[in-house]
Amino acid sequence: MRDSANTPVPRRGLVALAGAAVLAEALPPRPALAQGGPLRVGLMLPFSGTFAALGENIAAAFEMHLAERGGRMGGRPVQIIRLDDESNPANAVQNVNRLVSRDRAEALVGTVHSGVVMALVQAARERGVPLIIPNAGNVAATRELCSPTVFRTSFSNWQPAYGMGLALGKQGAKRAAWVTWDYAAGNEAGEGFRQGLAAGGGEVVRELKLPFPETNFQPLLAQIPGLSLDAVGSFFAGGGAVQFVREYAAAGLKERVPLCGSGFLTEGTLQAQGAAAEGIRTALHYGDGLDNPKNTAFRRAFRERANRDADVYAVQGYDAAQLLGIGLDAVRGDISAEKELTRAMRGARVDSPRGAFTLSPSHNPVQNIYLREARSGENRVVGVAAEALADPGTGCRMS
Ligand code: PHB
C-alpha cells in the first residue's frame, strides 16, 4: 500500500476536499497488517438520523453476502466493524480515523451521505486503504478525485437524475423546477436533471432548496403554483423523502404539477408515504419487477434474513460485498497486494440483482437507469430512461 507521507495530493483534490482537509494530519501512518488473522472491514454508515434505514439495509445485505460465503473472503474470515456516522460531515474525519487507526480496519465500506464520504475518499487516496462506496453519489469520488483504491457499487448523483430529466423532456415537459436539500447530492442531481431535461427539449426554470436535513418544506411548496410548471423534479431520500412527498400531496400540488425525481424519492419509503406517492414517476438503477434469477433469489433471501423487503440500498450493499469478495479472492486474502486486488476489482463483472454491471474507467457502475412508477406500494419499472449509462468521469486521471 502507498505511504501517505510520500503521496502528494493534487491541488484540485485539496479544493474539493476542503471539509476533510485536516485528515492527512489527523491520521498517523497505517498500522502493520495482521496477515492470516481475520480481515477487518470497517462499515461506516448512518444507523441514526434521516438516512438510518438506508444504512441498515446496506449493512444487512453486505452481511448477508458475507454469510453466503461462509463468513470468508479470499480464504480469510472477515470481521465487520460497524460505525454510525449519523450522516454528519462535521464528525467524518474523526470517524474515519477511528476505523483506520483505532480499529485497524484494512478495507472500508461507506457511506450514504455525499459530504461524509469525502473523508473516506481522502483516507483511501492518502493511505491506500481500499474503499467501496455503497451509496453516496458525490461525483468527485469518480471524477476529479478518482483513485485506484476508490470504487463505487451505487451511482453518481448525476446518473439517475439525468435519466429522469431526459425521460421527462421526451414526454414533452418544457418547464420544470428542481426542489432539494442544498448539499452535494441535491445539487449534483440537479445538474444531471438539468442536462437530461435540456437534452429532451425542456428547461429548469427555478431551483428551490433548503439545508440538509431540514424538513421545513412549506416556504418552498408555496412558490410552486406561481411558476407555470409542467413538472417538479426532486432529490430527497429516507425520512426527508417521506415527509416531502406527503406534504406535496397535502398542499394540493400532486394533481396540479406532477412530481418526479431521482428514484430515492420513493425508494424504501412507499409504505410510509401511502396514497401521497401513488403515480409518482422516478428514475433509478433498480426497480420492482426486474425479472432476473439473481434478483428473485436476492429478494427472497433478504426478506427471510431481515424480515423486510429489499430496496436499492440493500442491492448496493450486497454488491459492495460481492466486489470486495472478487478482489480478495484474486489475492487469496492478501490485501496488501494492492495492484492485483484493484486490478481484479476494476475488471469485475458484478452479478447484481439490478442486472450484471461492469465499472467505468473511473470505477463507477455502467448501468441502466429505469423509469419507474409508484403503484400500490411498488416502484414498478415502466421503461428504460437511459440504457447502459456511464457517468462522464470528467477530470479522472488514475495515478
Ligand atoms: C448522497 O448524499 O449522496 C445520497 C444520500 C441518500 C440517497 C442518495 C444519495 O438516497
Residues whose N, C-alpha, C, O or C-beta is under 5 A from the ligand:
A	BS01	PHB	V112 H113 S114 A136 G137 N138 A185 A237 F264
